Amino acid sequence: MLIDFVFALTLLISLLSLTILIFKGMNCAPSSTLMFLLACFLFVTEANFRNRELDDSSIDFQILLRLGVWLLITTYTLVYYKRVFSLLLDVNVRFLTLFCIFCFISTIYSPIPVYTAVNSLVQLCFLIFAASIAINLDLTKICMAIFYMSILFHSISLILVPIFPELTVMEFWGQGEIGGTRITGLSGSANAYGQMAGLAIVITQYLRKKIIIGKLLYVSAILLFSFCIIASWSRTSIFIAIVGLFIIEKELVLKYIYHYILLSIFAVITYFMIFDVDDLLLKFSRNGSIEEILTFTGRTDIWAAVWNEALLSPVVGYGYASTKLLLPQIFETEWGWSTVTAHSMFFQSFFTTGFIGVFLLFSTLFIFLKLCGIIKDRFISYIFFLVVINGILESGIGGPIPNTLSFLFFLFYLVAIKKYNENTKG
């Protein structure tokens, strides 16, 4: 298949380029090299060039090539191993480190041990590489790398829409028929694609506020990312992006806060003088049904099935990434649709790693919340908000496999730890 060849060629070129960087980058420009490696790492992590069967847990060609890129980049950054492991053993990072280690230990009892072992090792690679970036790059350079990667990623995604619609577009059902389409881009999921576009919008605003990017580039990027997030029709991502902009532009929001309140009150009163609540809810429904909104697109049924099954192994769960195999066996809609993710960070973590994993992961989130209040960095606060709100309706950093959000959470959590340690020592 042509797309397989394109993907293989792209990653092989990436591997060759990265190998050259290993020998030359460190001495020439270590900072620029790490920014390039970060961009490559994120692109390879987010990009999906094939559609797999729901219950397919085999290690295919794409996964092997991804593993090659991940391992190569992580190995390169291990030249900083002393500082990396010092950070990972920090008292505020130990819960996160133990969570990743426990995920690997769960291989022992996982029903798909090879799949669990590979994905938990990848998760450890994510943590190590995130630590390497956090100790060597400041927040602005990290955001610059993500910004340029996002422009490339979304541009390629839009170019591929008319060429490979089966890969970049998904259909959703309305009242007994196709209700419309959503762009998934190279993410393979419309929600994941919208999440990346929303992140890019907030990063663009952050860089513009820092006067890092010019006006023309700023406007062009905002238009590109806004189109992508709307085309994905990811309602959660749109909401998070709007709140993210408010967080970044706090002074501007506070300056006109009373105008926003009065305008909102006027809009609400006017609306309800003409329409009713049901009409308002239907505006946000994808299939014209209020039930679709109230059940979070059927997520409540998934949560009930996951919760009941997880209670049978509440302490250690069924093993990291085990929902890939087990969830389709315990949940299926009346029309035959199933899923491999619990669509909730809490339920996903509880199902796969039990109370132990939930305690370690949510202890880390609690520390992250405290850090946001101490270091008072608005972008870091936005990342916390992104992780938590996304985790309500998606598995997010809980799995079922390491993903872009997992890595970004590791990265910016460790950046927050570094900032806190620097402030404390200072």
Backbone torsions as a table, in degrees:
resi	resn	phi	psi	omega
1	MET	NA	140.8	-174.0
2	LEU	-61.3	-41.8	-177.5
3	ILE	-64.2	-34.7	176.9
4	ASP	-64.2	-42.0	179.6
5	PHE	-64.7	-43.8	179.8
6	VAL	-61.1	-44.3	-179.9
7	PHE	-63.4	-46.7	-179.1
8	ALA	-61.0	-44.6	180.0
9	LEU	-63.6	-42.2	179.9
10	THR	-60.7	-46.7	-177.6
11	LEU	-72.6	-32.5	176.8
12	LEU	-65.1	-41.1	176.0
13	ILE	-63.3	-40.3	178.2
14	SER	-62.0	-43.6	178.9
15	LEU	-60.6	-43.4	179.3
16	LEU	-63.8	-43.8	-179.6
17	SER	-63.4	-42.4	-178.7
18	LEU	-67.3	-36.0	177.8
19	THR	-62.5	-41.0	177.2
20	ILE	-63.5	-40.2	179.8
21	LEU	-63.0	-32.3	179.9
22	ILE	-58.2	-38.4	-176.4
23	PHE	-87.7	-29.4	-173.0
24	LYS	-110.1	-31.7	-171.2
25	GLY	-64.4	-39.3	-173.5
26	MET	-61.8	-40.4	-177.0
27	ASN	-81.7	-31.3	-174.6
28	CYS	-80.6	-58.4	-176.9
29	ALA	-153.3	82.3	-175.7
30	PRO	-59.3	-37.0	-179.0
31	SER	-66.2	-48.1	178.8
32	SER	-64.3	-37.3	179.1
33	THR	-62.9	-43.8	179.7
34	LEU	-66.6	-35.8	176.5
35	MET	-64.3	-41.2	177.6
36	PHE	-65.1	-42.9	178.6
37	LEU	-63.5	-39.0	177.6
38	LEU	-62.3	-44.5	179.3
39	ALA	-62.8	-44.0	178.2
40	CYS	-62.8	-43.5	-178.9
41	PHE	-59.7	-46.1	-179.0
42	LEU	-68.0	-40.7	-179.6
43	PHE	-62.4	-48.4	-178.9
44	VAL	-64.8	-36.2	-179.9
45	THR	-67.3	-41.2	-175.0
46	GLU	-83.9	-33.1	-173.5
47	ALA	-71.1	137.3	177.6
48	ASN	-131.2	122.4	-175.1
49	PHE	-112.7	19.4	176.2
50	ARG	-162.4	156.8	176.6
51	ASN	-105.0	126.4	-178.5
52	ARG	-102.0	157.9	172.4
53	GLU	-66.3	152.0	-174.4
54	LEU	-56.3	-42.7	-174.8
55	ASP	-99.0	14.5	-178.1
56	ASP	-81.2	108.8	179.2
57	SER	-112.8	17.8	-179.7
58	SER	-75.2	161.3	177.9
59	ILE	-94.5	101.7	-175.6
60	ASP	-93.8	-175.2	-175.2
61	PHE	-62.9	-41.0	-179.7
62	GLN	-63.4	-42.6	179.4
63	ILE	-63.4	-41.4	179.8
64	LEU	-62.5	-40.7	178.9
65	LEU	-69.3	-38.7	175.7
66	ARG	-60.7	-45.4	178.8
67	LEU	-57.9	-38.9	178.7
68	GLY	-60.5	-45.4	179.7
69	VAL	-66.2	-47.1	-178.9
70	TRP	-59.6	-47.6	-177.2
71	LEU	-67.7	-38.0	-179.7
72	LEU	-64.5	-46.2	-179.5
73	ILE	-65.7	-43.7	179.9
74	THR	-63.1	-41.1	178.4
75	THR	-61.9	-41.1	179.1
76	TYR	-58.8	-44.6	-175.8
77	THR	-77.4	-6.9	177.9
78	LEU	-70.5	-3.9	172.8
79	VAL	-62.7	-18.1	177.7
80	TYR	-100.6	26.4	-167.4
81	TYR	-58.1	-34.9	-178.3
82	LYS	-63.3	-47.4	179.6
83	ARG	-70.9	-33.8	179.4
84	VAL	-63.2	-52.1	-177.3
85	PHE	-71.2	-25.8	174.0
86	SER	-65.0	-40.9	178.4
87	LEU	-68.9	-42.3	-177.5
88	LEU	-68.7	-20.5	178.0
89	LEU	-97.9	4.0	176.1
90	ASP	-57.0	144.8	-175.6
91	VAL	-58.2	-29.9	-179.8
92	ASN	-86.3	-5.9	-178.6
93	VAL	-109.8	-10.4	-172.6
94	ARG	-61.3	-36.4	178.9
95	PHE	-61.8	-41.9	179.6
96	LEU	-67.5	-43.8	178.4
97	THR	-61.5	-43.5	179.3
98	LEU	-65.9	-35.0	177.5
99	PHE	-61.0	-46.6	-179.6
100	CYS	-65.3	-38.6	177.9
101	ILE	-66.6	-41.6	179.6
102	PHE	-63.7	-36.2	176.9
103	CYS	-58.8	-39.9	178.4
104	PHE	-69.8	-39.9	178.5
105	ILE	-60.7	-31.7	-178.9
106	SER	-64.5	-9.1	174.1
107	THR	-56.1	-32.1	-175.8
108	ILE	-57.6	-40.1	-176.0
109	TYR	-113.6	5.2	-179.9
110	SER	-68.0	142.3	176.6
111	PRO	-71.3	-16.1	175.7
112	ILE	-128.0	72.4	-171.3
113	PRO	-58.4	-39.7	-179.4
114	VAL	-65.1	-45.3	179.9
115	TYR	-62.2	-43.2	179.0
116	THR	-65.3	-44.4	-178.4
117	ALA	-61.9	-46.3	-178.3
118	VAL	-63.0	-47.7	-176.2
119	ASN	-70.1	-34.9	178.1
120	SER	-71.5	-32.9	174.8
121	LEU	-67.9	-38.6	176.1
122	VAL	-61.9	-41.3	178.9
123	GLN	-60.8	-39.5	175.7
124	LEU	-64.8	-37.9	175.1
125	CYS	-61.1	-42.5	177.8
126	PHE	-57.6	-44.8	-177.2
127	LEU	-65.8	-43.1	-179.4
128	ILE	-65.7	-45.3	-179.8
129	PHE	-66.5	-39.0	177.6
130	ALA	-60.3	-40.5	178.0
131	ALA	-64.6	-40.1	178.7
132	SER	-61.3	-42.4	179.2
133	ILE	-68.8	-43.1	-176.3
134	ALA	-61.0	-36.7	-176.5
135	ILE	-84.5	-11.8	-175.2
136	ASN	-114.4	-22.1	-178.1
137	LEU	-120.6	144.5	174.8
138	ASP	-83.7	173.4	-174.1
139	LEU	-61.5	-38.0	-179.0
140	THR	-64.0	-44.6	-179.7
141	LYS	-66.9	-36.7	177.0
142	ILE	-62.5	-45.3	180.0
143	CYS	-65.5	-35.6	177.7
144	MET	-62.8	-43.4	179.1
145	ALA	-62.4	-43.3	179.6
146	ILE	-67.4	-37.3	-179.5
147	PHE	-60.7	-51.5	-177.9
148	TYR	-70.3	-34.2	174.6
149	MET	-62.4	-40.1	-178.8
150	SER	-64.8	-40.6	177.3
151	ILE	-59.9	-46.2	179.5
152	LEU	-64.6	-45.8	-176.3
153	PHE	-61.8	-48.5	-176.9
154	HIS	-73.9	-32.1	176.6
155	SER	-65.1	-46.9	178.1
156	ILE	-62.8	-40.5	179.9
157	SER	-58.9	-45.8	-179.0
158	LEU	-68.0	-35.9	177.9
159	ILE	-64.2	-36.3	-176.8
160	LEU	-79.9	-13.2	-177.6
161	VAL	-56.6	-51.3	178.9
162	PRO	-74.5	-19.6	-177.6
163	ILE	-85.3	-45.1	179.9
164	PHE	-128.1	68.9	-178.9
165	PRO	-62.7	-28.6	179.6
166	GLU	-66.7	-18.8	-178.7
167	LEU	-100.0	-29.2	-169.4
168	THR	-113.9	-1.2	-178.5
169	VAL	-134.0	140.3	175.9
170	MET	-124.7	151.3	177.4
171	GLU	-105.6	147.6	173.6
172	PHE	-126.0	154.3	-172.8
173	TRP	-88.6	140.7	172.2
174	GLY	-100.6	-138.7	179.7
175	GLN	-81.4	81.7	177.2
176	GLY	79.3	7.0	178.9
177	GLU	-150.9	173.2	178.4
178	ILE	-62.2	122.0	-175.6
179	GLY	-91.3	-15.3	-179.4
180	GLY	156.8	-173.1	-179.0
181	THR	-127.6	154.5	176.4
182	ARG	-131.8	138.1	178.3
183	ILE	-79.2	128.5	175.9
184	THR	-102.4	-16.2	-177.8
185	GLY	56.4	-148.4	178.0
186	LEU	-83.3	-1.2	-178.8
187	SER	-74.3	-24.0	-177.7
188	GLY	82.6	-7.3	-179.8
189	SER	-144.5	133.6	-179.2
190	ALA	-64.7	-38.7	179.9
191	ASN	-66.8	-41.1	178.2
192	ALA	-66.0	-38.8	179.4
193	TYR	-65.1	-43.2	177.6
194	GLY	-64.1	-37.1	178.1
195	GLN	-61.8	-43.8	178.4
196	MET	-65.3	-39.5	179.2
197	ALA	-66.9	-40.2	178.4
198	GLY	-64.1	-43.0	176.2
199	LEU	-59.2	-43.5	-178.9
200	ALA	-63.6	-37.2	178.5
201	ILE	-62.1	-47.0	-178.3
202	VAL	-67.2	-39.9	177.8
203	ILE	-63.3	-40.6	178.4
204	THR	-60.3	-44.0	179.3
205	GLN	-65.5	-38.9	178.9
206	TYR	-62.8	-44.9	-179.3
207	LEU	-68.4	-36.3	177.6
208	ARG	-66.7	-39.4	178.6
209	LYS	-62.8	-33.6	177.9
210	LYS	-82.6	-0.4	-177.7
211	ILE	57.0	42.3	177.9
212	ILE	-90.5	-33.9	-179.5
213	ILE	-115.8	151.5	-178.5
214	GLY	-75.8	169.6	-175.7
215	LYS	-64.8	-43.0	-177.8
216	LEU	-64.7	-46.3	178.5
217	LEU	-63.5	-38.6	179.7
218	TYR	-61.6	-50.3	-178.4
219	VAL	-63.7	-44.5	-179.7
220	SER	-61.3	-44.1	-178.9
221	ALA	-66.7	-42.7	179.0
222	ILE	-61.1	-42.1	178.8
223	LEU	-64.3	-43.7	179.5
224	LEU	-62.0	-51.9	-175.8
225	PHE	-68.6	-34.0	178.6
226	SER	-66.1	-42.4	176.9
227	PHE	-60.5	-42.0	-177.5
228	CYS	-65.7	-42.5	-178.1
229	ILE	-70.2	-34.4	176.7
230	ILE	-69.7	-41.2	179.8
231	ALA	-66.1	-27.0	177.5
232	SER	-75.5	-22.7	-177.7
233	TRP	49.0	45.2	174.6
234	SER	-94.5	100.1	-172.7
235	ARG	-64.2	-39.1	178.6
236	THR	-63.4	-43.2	-179.4
237	SER	-64.7	-38.5	178.1
238	ILE	-63.4	-44.1	178.9
239	PHE	-62.5	-46.7	-178.7
240	ILE	-63.1	-39.4	179.7
241	ALA	-64.4	-41.3	179.5
242	ILE	-63.4	-46.2	178.2
243	VAL	-64.2	-37.8	177.9
244	GLY	-59.8	-41.4	177.3
245	LEU	-64.5	-38.5	177.3
246	PHE	-63.8	-38.5	179.9
247	ILE	-65.7	-45.4	-178.6
248	ILE	-66.5	-40.3	-177.9
249	GLU	-102.2	49.5	-174.7
250	LYS	-58.1	-44.9	-178.0
251	GLU	-61.7	-43.5	-178.6
252	LEU	-64.4	-40.2	179.3
253	VAL	-65.1	-46.4	-178.9
254	LEU	-64.9	-33.5	-179.5
255	LYS	-62.1	-37.1	-177.2
256	TYR	-113.5	23.0	-174.2
257	ILE	-60.0	-40.3	-178.4
258	TYR	-70.1	-32.1	175.4
259	HIS	-63.9	-43.8	179.3
260	TYR	-62.2	-42.7	-177.9
261	ILE	-64.2	-47.6	-179.7
262	LEU	-63.4	-41.9	179.0
263	LEU	-64.2	-40.5	-180.0
264	SER	-65.5	-44.4	178.7
265	ILE	-61.0	-44.1	178.8
266	PHE	-61.5	-43.7	-178.9
267	ALA	-64.5	-42.2	-178.9
268	VAL	-65.2	-47.4	-179.7
269	ILE	-61.5	-44.3	179.6
270	THR	-61.8	-42.2	-178.2
271	TYR	-62.6	-47.3	-174.8
272	PHE	-76.6	-11.0	171.2
273	MET	-76.2	-20.9	-177.1
274	ILE	-107.3	-42.0	-175.8
275	PHE	-118.8	-176.5	175.2
276	ASP	-122.5	-179.9	-175.8
277	VAL	-62.0	-40.6	-178.7
278	ASP	-59.9	-40.8	178.6
279	ASP	-62.4	-39.6	180.0
280	LEU	-64.3	-45.4	-179.8
281	LEU	-62.4	-39.0	-178.3
282	LEU	-64.4	-26.0	177.7
283	LYS	-63.3	-28.8	-177.6
284	PHE	-98.1	-4.7	-179.2
285	SER	-82.4	140.8	178.7
286	ARG	-82.2	-23.9	-175.8
287	ASN	-119.0	12.3	178.3
288	GLY	76.8	17.9	-177.7
289	SER	-120.3	134.0	176.6
290	ILE	-67.4	-32.5	179.9
291	GLU	-59.5	-33.4	179.5
292	GLU	-61.5	-34.0	178.0
293	ILE	-76.5	-47.6	-173.5
294	LEU	-69.0	-25.7	178.6
295	THR	-99.8	8.9	-178.2
296	PHE	53.8	52.2	-179.4
297	THR	56.0	45.5	175.3
298	GLY	80.8	5.9	-176.8
299	ARG	-66.9	-31.4	-178.0
300	THR	-61.2	-34.2	177.1
301	ASP	-67.9	-39.0	178.0
302	ILE	-64.3	-45.5	-179.2
303	TRP	-59.6	-40.9	-179.6
304	ALA	-63.1	-43.7	-179.9
305	ALA	-66.1	-42.7	-179.8
306	VAL	-65.2	-44.6	-178.8
307	TRP	-60.8	-47.6	-178.7
308	ASN	-61.8	-39.7	-179.6
309	GLU	-74.3	-38.4	-178.2
310	ALA	-65.0	-29.4	179.5
311	LEU	-65.8	-15.2	177.6
312	LEU	-79.5	-17.6	176.3
313	SER	-143.9	67.6	-168.5
314	PRO	-76.5	-22.0	-173.1
315	VAL	-81.2	-50.2	-175.3
316	VAL	-116.0	-5.4	-179.9
317	GLY	72.7	-163.4	-176.7
318	TYR	-106.5	2.7	-179.9
319	GLY	110.5	140.8	-178.9
320	TYR	-56.2	134.3	178.4
321	ALA	69.4	10.9	-177.0
322	SER	-69.8	-16.2	177.6
323	THR	-63.2	-21.2	177.8
324	LYS	-55.8	-39.1	-179.3
325	LEU	-97.3	-42.8	-167.8
326	LEU	-83.8	-35.5	-175.0
327	LEU	-62.6	-42.8	176.2
328	PRO	-61.2	-20.4	-179.9
329	GLN	-82.4	-23.8	-176.3
330	ILE	-109.8	-10.5	-179.4
331	PHE	-136.8	130.5	174.8
332	GLU	-159.2	134.1	179.0
333	THR	-74.7	170.2	-177.2
334	GLU	-67.9	-18.1	176.2
335	TRP	-100.7	11.5	170.0
336	GLY	93.7	9.4	-179.6
337	TRP	-89.4	142.1	176.1
338	SER	-139.2	-173.6	-176.2
339	THR	-151.6	165.4	178.7
340	VAL	-114.7	7.6	-180.0
341	THR	-132.4	146.9	-178.1
342	ALA	-76.9	-8.1	-179.7
343	HIS	55.6	38.6	174.7
344	SER	-168.4	129.9	-179.4
345	MET	-61.0	-41.1	-179.0
346	PHE	-67.5	-51.3	-177.1
347	PHE	-65.5	-37.0	178.2
348	GLN	-63.9	-46.4	-179.6
349	SER	-66.2	-41.0	-179.5
350	PHE	-64.7	-41.8	-179.1
351	PHE	-66.4	-42.0	-172.3
352	THR	-90.7	-32.6	-175.6
353	THR	-126.4	2.3	174.1
354	GLY	66.9	-164.2	-179.6
355	PHE	-61.4	-32.5	-179.2
356	ILE	-63.1	-50.3	-179.9
357	GLY	-64.8	-40.9	179.1
358	VAL	-61.6	-43.1	179.5
359	PHE	-61.8	-46.5	-178.1
360	LEU	-65.8	-43.4	-176.9
361	LEU	-70.3	-44.9	-176.8
362	PHE	-76.7	-22.9	171.0
363	SER	-65.2	-39.6	176.9
364	THR	-63.1	-42.6	179.0
365	LEU	-64.4	-36.8	178.2
366	PHE	-64.8	-42.4	177.1
367	ILE	-63.5	-40.3	178.4
368	PHE	-59.4	-43.2	179.2
369	LEU	-61.3	-43.6	178.2
370	LYS	-62.3	-40.8	179.7
371	LEU	-63.4	-38.2	179.1
372	CYS	-60.1	-38.4	178.9
373	GLY	-72.7	-25.7	-177.0
374	ILE	-86.6	-50.7	-174.7
375	ILE	-82.8	-21.1	174.6
376	LYS	54.0	44.4	174.3
377	ASP	-98.0	120.6	-172.7
378	ARG	-65.7	-37.9	-179.8
379	PHE	-68.0	-40.6	176.4
380	ILE	-60.9	-41.0	178.0
381	SER	-62.7	-39.0	177.1
382	TYR	-62.3	-41.9	179.5
383	ILE	-61.9	-40.9	176.6
384	PHE	-60.4	-46.0	178.6
385	PHE	-60.4	-43.5	178.8
386	LEU	-58.8	-48.3	-177.8
387	VAL	-63.0	-45.0	-176.3
388	VAL	-70.4	-49.0	-178.2
389	ILE	-66.9	-41.7	176.2
390	ASN	-61.2	-35.6	-177.9
391	GLY	-70.4	-14.8	177.7
392	ILE	-70.9	-40.8	-174.4
393	LEU	-114.1	-5.5	177.2
394	GLU	-132.9	161.2	-179.2
395	SER	-71.3	-26.0	172.8
396	GLY	50.5	-126.4	-175.4
397	ILE	-73.0	-6.8	179.2
398	GLY	-82.6	-10.7	-179.5
399	GLY	125.4	-154.8	7.7
400	PRO	-75.3	-11.9	174.2
401	ILE	-134.5	159.4	176.8
402	PRO	-56.5	134.2	-177.0
403	ASN	-136.2	-178.8	-176.9
404	THR	-60.4	-41.6	-179.9
405	LEU	-64.5	-36.8	176.5
406	SER	-57.3	-49.2	-178.1
407	PHE	-64.1	-44.0	-179.3
408	LEU	-63.7	-37.2	176.1
409	PHE	-63.0	-48.9	177.1
410	PHE	-55.3	-48.6	-174.0
411	LEU	-61.8	-53.7	-174.1
412	PHE	-77.3	-23.4	171.7
413	TYR	-65.8	-43.5	179.0
414	LEU	-69.5	-33.1	174.0
415	VAL	-63.0	-41.1	178.2
416	ALA	-63.7	-40.9	177.5
417	ILE	-61.9	-43.7	179.8
418	LYS	-62.6	-43.5	177.9
419	LYS	-61.6	-42.7	180.0
420	TYR	-63.2	-44.0	-179.9
421	ASN	-64.2	-40.2	178.8
422	GLU	-65.0	-41.2	179.5
423	ASN	-67.0	-37.9	-178.8
424	THR	-67.5	-43.8	179.4
425	LYS	-68.2	-35.3	-179.7
426	GLY	-68.7	NA	NA
